[in-house]
Amino acid sequence: MNYRNYITIEADKRGGKPCVRGLRITVYEVLEYLASEMTEAEILDDFPDLTREDLKACIAYAADRERRLMISPLSA
């Protein structure tokens, strides 16, 4: 999945945090909902503007960010 089609970063929206399709819903919030054991169906019910693809894009974004962090060595 190419999350870049779903995740946007705008300096004037939510402090420049990564958001879903320009909405005011951040990737962080979606990941927090998933981590708190909300089901995909519950999230989609609570946020009708989101789609299943949006949720997958948030996970893909986080995975890519983690992968990039692992490539950069930590400074001592």
Buried (B, 14 or more C-beta within 10 A) or exposed (E): EEBEEBBBEEEEBBEEEBBBBEBEBBBBBBBEBBEEEBEEEEBBEEBEEBBEBBBBBBBBBBEEEEEEEEEEEEEE
